[in-house]
Each structure stands twice: as C-alpha cells, then as structure tokens.
Amino acid sequence: MIKRIDIRTSIILLCTLLLGSIASAQTSEIAYNEMWKDPSMLNSLLGSYGYNGDLEPKVPQEETMLFREILDLSQVDPKLALQTLEPQVKNNSSAPLYFFLAMLQVQQDLMDNAIRNLRISVEKWPNYLRANQRLGIFLATTGEFEEAIPFLTKTIELGGPDNMTYGLLGLCFLNLEKNISAEAAYSQAFVFDPKNEDWKRGLAQSLMSQQKYTEAIALLEEMLMAKPEDDKLLALQANAYISTNQYSRAGANYEIIDRIGKSTTSTLIQLGDLYMEENVPDLALKAYLSALEKESEININASIRTAKILADRGALDESATYIAKVNQRVGNKIEDDDKLTLLKLESRIAIGKGDQDKAMGILEQIVERDPLDGDALIMLAQSYSGKQEYARATLFFERARKVADHEVEALRGQAQMLVRQRKYAEAVPLLERAQNLEPRDYVGRYLQQVRLIRDAQRY
C-alpha cells in the first residue's frame, strides 16, 4: 500500500546549493546567474578564499585568466559565457575548469552535460568536495538513485554534510528500498534542518516500510498539526492506521480527504473497504459509488472486486445496486469474460435473496453465452433440483460432468439429488467415480451410508 516516494526536490533547491548556502526549501526563487555574483564562489574557484589543498583543487596559473574572463562574462551573458568556455576545455584541463563548465551548463538546463563534466572533475580530483556534492545532488534529483549514493556519502566523508546531502541520501535509500539506511539519513538531515517537510515525509515512509507504524503515526500527527488538510499526509497516516487495525481512524482520515475535495478513486475505494471492515455496508456503497463517478473510464476488474466484497460480506442489496451502476456505465463496452463474471455474481445475489426464478434466468443467459461454463451449469442443475424439476437438473449435471475440472462436483451434486429422490442404487456409482477421481473423507463416509441404505432396500 505504500508507494515509493516521489522526487519532490525542486530546481530552486539546487540553485540554493550552488550558491554555497544550504537554505530552506521555502526559498522563493533564486536566478541561476546569482550564484556567480557570490564572492565566496568566485574566490573559492580561484583558490584564494578558504582554500583547502585536499578538498578544493587550486586553479592552475595558466587557467586563472580564463576563469576571470568567463566569470565576468557569466554575470552579463551566461549563455555566451558557456559558448566561450566549452571549446577551451580540453582533456588536460583542470578539475576546477570542468566543474566551472558543469555549473554553466546547469545554468542553461543542460543537466546531462553537466553530470558528465562533473564526473570528469571528480575523476581528476577524487576528493573534490563540491564536485562530489553537486554530482550526487544532480544524480539524485534526476532519479539516478544508486549512482548518486557514492558521491553523497563521499561528500559526508570529506566533511561536507548538510541537510540536503543527508536528505537526498535518504531519498536514494528509500527509493532503493533500503529503509533502515533511509531512516538514518533522514534523521541526520533533521539535525541541520528540523523543519524540512520533505525529510519528514521521507522519514515517515521509511518508518512505515519497516513496519514501525506507531512511530510513523506520531510523526505524521505532528506534521498534520501544521498542515491539517494535507491530503498526502492524511492518506499516509491512514495507511499506518490500517496496518495497526485502527480502521475507524483510517476511515476518518479518508473522510477528511473527501470533505476537502481531494479524494481520488483509490482513496474512496479504500474508504469503502474500511466501512465494510466496520460492517457499515450502506456507507461503503456510498464511497464505492463516488469512486465510480470519479472514473472517466470504468476499471472493470476493480469494479468486479468491489461487487464481490459486498456480496461476500452479505451486503446483497448494496452489491446489486453497485452492479447495476457498473452495467449502466459500461453498457456494451465490456469483454465477454467480465460480463459473465458479473452475471454469475448477480445470480449468486438472486439466490441469496431467495429469488430463484431471477437466478435461473441469469444462469440461462450465462450458459447461452458460454455452453461450457461449468459453474453456471452446476448452479442451474442445483436450482432445477431445488424446484424438483429433476429431468432438467439431470440434463445440466450431465453437461457439467463433461467440462474439465467440474466433473467431480457435478457427480457429487447429481448423486445428492438422486439420494433425495431415494434412488440410492443410481447414486452409488456416481459417488464411487467421484471418489476415484478426487478422494475425500466426508464423501467416503457419505458413500458408505448410501451403500448401506441401498443394500437394505435390496432385502
């Protein structure tokens, strides 16, 4: 029931990172060219500000003038700056130059090229902190989760941990279903940014994936206090409630989702299922019908499942109402197999409600559509037997005996009908064949009793 988390990190967050300050996800908007106006970016690129010989490779003397020229140009015309730099980057260019090129490419939304050049930068200087960090971030936010992990962990090893690095590491682990690691990473992200909603959602997902439902419920409750009408949080908490058999609370969450106008087909079906668990079929039907209304095109398999749930739990009137609505929606646009399934269900409902004539009429439709439908043939035979129309019942039992996988059931049913008619001698060979094909202890005992009665009749 728990879906894998979506990638919610926006390009705004990436821009914030490139500025060198790990700001909140609430940052309104930062233009790409702003990062090149930051003095710390300029100075660190040139190796004169906070330079660390192990983590930040110094720009070679022969590239310093090029750096200054491109940096100045990027503040005026970033696109021209990229066009000017690209042809000057050679195989023997430095790691910082490849890093610089990658940042300009990101600025022009050339992410694939940027990732490729960041890889080269890291190959040239494996302990290049910012190159590892940016490469890990870009890979994570483009869905390359497994590839991103080594670069994000390398960033942490190099002493550059922050909320984004840990948070995206958690995202990667979560999508790779490494939930214990995801929990640990998200927990570390909180140390740096305890208010970040993305990390809280990720942590809740990782907790639920480990079946730590109580912890997940508590965390989601805290989040819902701040955002009581967040439909995704409500649905996630409802899943946790369901997993701990707290059906009423889960249903309350789905009702809130519906009340605020954010219900979906799946949340309404889930609500209906919960009402069935609570044995409130009228409210379940309401939710199921609302789910149907939301569908532009009926999912017939899901609809059949719903109709069966209602019928199996004894909600025969509700199931009949639901099937009628499905038939109204699908009309003639339904596969034969699905139509037959619905017809069988309708016949079961009619039998359950004591409407034998309606049930038989539906079953006649089924065998007309599919003469080899063993289930329908046996149900028809039993119905005619119940009305003491034994000749018709015998006809359908014998037809069912010729259908693969239905012979044994038909033999037993026909034998029981013969016993009710006191035709014990005719019933015995049918029961014997059924036992030879599929032995059952209870049938064996029944056969023994029928034989005794038959033998007694002879004398």
N, C-alpha and C positions, 0 to 999 in steps of 0.2 A: 503494500500500500504506500510505501514511502517512495517518492520519486527522487531521482538523482537531482541534486541542486543545480539550478541554472547559473550561468555566468552573469552576475549582476554588476561586476566591476565596470565602471564606465571609463571612457577615454579621458574624462575630466580628471579622474584619479591618476591616470598615467601622466598627464601633464603636470599635476601637482608633484609627483615623484621626480620628474625630470628637472623640476626647479630645485631639487635638493632638500625640500622641506616636506616631511610626511604630514600633510594636513588632513583635516577631517573630510569624510566623504560628502559633507554638506557644502563643500566649496562650490560657489555658484558657477563660475566659468573662468577659465584661465586660457588665454590665447597662447598658441604654441610659441609665437615669437617672443613672449615674455621671458621664457627661460634663458634666452641668450642675452638678456639685459641684466641678469643676476650676476653681481660681481664675483660671488663665490664660484659660479660656474666658469666664468672667464678665467679667474686666477687659478683655479684647480686644473683647468685644461692646460694652462701654460706652465704648471708646476711651481708657481710662486706663492700659492696660498694653501696652507695645510698639507703640504706635500709629504707623502709617506712613500719612501722608496720601495717598500714591499707591496703596497696595495695600489698605489697610483703611479703608473709608469710616467716618467718625465718626458715631455715632448722634446724630441731631438732638436738640436740647434738649427739644423737645416730646414726644419718644418715650422719653426716658430713664426717666421714672417707670413707663411701661408695661413697659419692659424689666425693670426691677427687680421689679415685681409678678409678671410671668409667670415670671421666673427663680426667684423664691422659691416660687411655686405648683408649678412643674415638679418641684421636689425632693420635694414631698409627693404630688402627684397629676398626673402628666404628661398623662393623658388630659383632665383638667379644664383644665389649662393650655392645651392645644391648643384645646379648645372655647371658652375665654375669648378667646384671641388671634385666632382665624380671622375673626370678624365685624368686628374692629377694623383689619384690614389692608385698606387702600384703594389705589386706583390711584396716589395721590400719596404712599404710604408709602415709606420709605427702603429702600435695598438691604439694609442690615443687618436690617431688620424682616422682609423677605421671606426672608432667609437663616435667621433665627431660626425663622420659621414652618416652613420646609422641614425644619429639624432636628427639630422637634417631630413633624412628620408621619412622618419616617423612624422615629422612636421608636415610632410606632403602626403601622408597616409599611405606610404609605400612600406607597409609593415613587413612583407616577405623579404624585401631587400634589406631592411633594417636588421631583421633577425639574422640573415645570412652574414652581414658585416659584423654584427656583434659576436657571432661565433668565431669569426676570424680574429677579432680583437682579443677574445678570451684565449684562443689557441696561441696567440703571440705572447700573451702575458696572463697565465692561468690565475694569478692572484689579483687580477684587476677587479677591485671591489664593485665599482659602479657598473662595469660591463657585465659582470655576473648577475648583479641585481636586476638591471634592465632586461637582460636576456631572459632571466627567469620570469619576470613580470609579463613580458610580451608573450612568451610561450604559454603561460598560464591563462592569460586573458584571450588568447586565440584558441583555447581548447586543447593545446598540446600538453596535457597534464603530466604525463610520465616523463616527457622530455624536460619539463620545467623544474622538476624536483631537484636534480643535482645542482642546478645553478642557484636555486633559492637556498638550499642547505649550505652551499659553498659561501653564499653571502653571509649567512649566520656564522659560519666558521671563521670568516675573515673579520668578524667583529662589526658587521653592519646590520644587526637585526632591528626591525621596526614593525609596526602593526601591519603594514601592507605585506611585507615579506612573510611574516608568520601567517597572516590571514590567507594569502594566496596559496601558501604551502598547505594550509588546512583544506582549502578548496580542491587542490590537486588530490590530496589523500582521500577526500570524501568521494570524489568522482571515480577514484580507482578502488573504492570500497575498502580502503584501509582506515577503518573508522577509529581505532584506538589512536593511531598516529594523527588523524584529523582532529580528534578531541584535544590532544596535547598541543597541537599547533594553534588551534583556535584559542585555547586557554592562554597561551603565551601572547597572542595578539591583544587580548584584553589588558595585559599589563601596560601596553603602550596606548591603547585606545579603548577604554572600557565602555564607551557609549556607541561604538560602531554596531549598527543593526545587522549588517551583512555577516559579521563574525558571530553574532548571537544566533542568527538563523542557521548558520553552518554548524555551530556547536550543537544546537537543538537537533539537527539532522543526524549528526554523528552519535549523539546520545541515544536517539531512537533506534538507529541501526545496530547499536549494541544492546538493545532492549533495556536501556536504563530509562524506563518510561517515567518513573517518579521524578527523577532529576529534570527530564525534558519538560514535563508538565509545569514544574516550578519555574523553570527558566522562561517558558512561553507565557506563563501567567504574569511574570514581571514585565515582559515585553508588551503584553496586551494592556497593562495598566496605562502605558504611554500611548498605545495605539489600539483602542478597544474595538475598532471597526476594520482592522486589517484582516481581510478575508483569508489571506495565505497563512497567517499566524493562527487564525481560528481553525482552519482546516487541519493544519499540522497538529495542533493540540487535540483536535477531535480524534485524529488517528491514534494519538497516545492514549486518550481515554478508552478508545475501542480496545486497544491492546491490553488494557488493565480491566476490561469488562465493565467500565463505567459508562454504560450505554446512554443513560439519561443525560449525563453531562455532555457526551459527544453529540447527542441529538440537539441539545440546547445550543451548542456552537453552530451546528448547521442551520438551525432556525434563525440565528442571528445573521448568518451569511445570507440567507434568503430574505430576511427583513430589510437588510441594507441594499438589496438589489444586486448582489454579486454571486448569486447561486449559479451553478452550472449543471449540466446534465448529470455529471458524476456525483456532485455533492447532493443533489436531490435524490438520486438513486440510493446513495449511502444513507441519507436521512430516512428513506422508505424502509431500507433494511433494518435500521435501528428501531423504527416503530414496530416492525414485525418481531424483533427480539423482545420488545416490551409488550407484545401481544395487543397492539392497537392497530388493527388492520384498516380501519376507516381513514386514519391519518396517514398510514403507509400508502394507501391508494391515492390519496391527495398528492403526496410527494411524487409518486411514480407517474401520475398523470401530468403533473407540472414538468417533470423531466421529459416526457414525450413532447409536450408543447414547445420545449426549447430546441428540439431537434428539427433541423430543416429537412433531414432525411432520416427515416427510422433505421436504427440499428436492430435488425430483426433478431439476431442472436441474443442481444441484451434484453430485448422485449420478451422473448420466449423464456429466458431465465427468470425474469420478474414474474411473469404469469405463473410459472411453476412454483416459485417461492410462495405466492399467495395461495395456490391450490394445495400445495403440500402442507401448509400450516392450517388448513381448514377454512381459509377465507374464500369460500366458493363464490359468493356473490361478487366480492371485490375482484376476484380473478376473472369472472365472466365479463364484468364491466370493463376491465382493463383490456381483455382480448378483443372486445367489441370495438374499443377505441383504436387498437392497433390495426384491426381489419379495415376500419374506416380510413385510417391514414395511408395504409399500403395499397389498398384496392387490389388491382390485378398485378401490381408490380411486386410479385413475391414468387420465390422459387417453389417448385412443387414439393420438395422435401420439407421446407419450412411451413408451407400450408398444411401438409399432412401432420406435422408436429402439433400445430395449433388445433387442428381438427380433433386429434387424439386427446388433447388436453380438454377441449370443450366436451368431448364425450365423457371423460372422467368426471368433469364437473356436473354434467347432467345426471350421471349415475349417482354421484354423491348427494345430489339434491332430490333423488328419488324420481326423476323424470326419465323413466325407462324408454318411453317412446321417442323422446328427443335424442337420447343417447344412441338408440339404434338407428335413427335416421342419419345421424352424423357418421356412425360407423359404416353405414351403407355407402355414404359418399367416399369414405376412405378406401374401401375395398374396390370401389368403382375406379378410383384414381390409380390404385396400386393393388392388383389382384393377389400379389404375393406378400402383402403386409401381414405377417403372422400375428402380431399383437392385435390388430383390428379383427382378424378372423376369429381369434380365440375369444375376444370380448363379445363379438357378435354371437358366437356359439353359446357362450355363457348367458347372454341376455335372452336368447330364444329358449334356452333350457329353463331359465327362471320363469318364463311365461308358459312353460310346459309345451312349447312347440318343438317337440323332440326331433322330428324329421328334419326341420330346418337347422336345428342345432347340430345334428349329426353331420349334415352336409358341410357346415363351416368347420367343425372339428376335423373332418377328414381332409378338407382343403389345407387347414393349418398344419396337419401332420406331414404334408408334402413340402413344407417350407423349411429350409435349413435353419437349425438352432431353435425350432419351435415344436419339433415332433414330440419330445418328451412332455412338454407342458400340455400339448393337445391330447396326448394319450392319457395323461392323468385326469384332465378335465372331462374327457369323454367317459372314462371309467367311472368317475364320481357321479356323472349324470345317469349312467346305467345302474349304479347301485341304488340311486334314489328311485329308479323305476323297478327295483328288485330284480334286475337282470344280472345276477351275480356271475353266472356262468360266462356271460359275454364280457363282463368287466375284467375277469381274471387274466385272460391273455394280454389285454391292453396294459394292465399293471405289470405283468411279467416282462413285457417288452420294454416298458419304461425303466424298470429296474435293471435290465441288462444294459441299456444304453447309459443310464445315469443312476447308480445305486444311491438310495437314501434310506436311512434307518427308519424314519417315520413312515415312508411309503412301504417298506418291507413289513412293518407291523400291521399296516392297513391291509396289505395284500394277504397276510396270514389270516386276518379276521374274515376277509371276504371269502377266502377259500373254505374256511370252517362253515360259514353260512351256506355256501354253495353245496358243500358235501352233505350238510344236514338236510338240504332240500331234496337231495337225491334219494334219501331214505325216508 
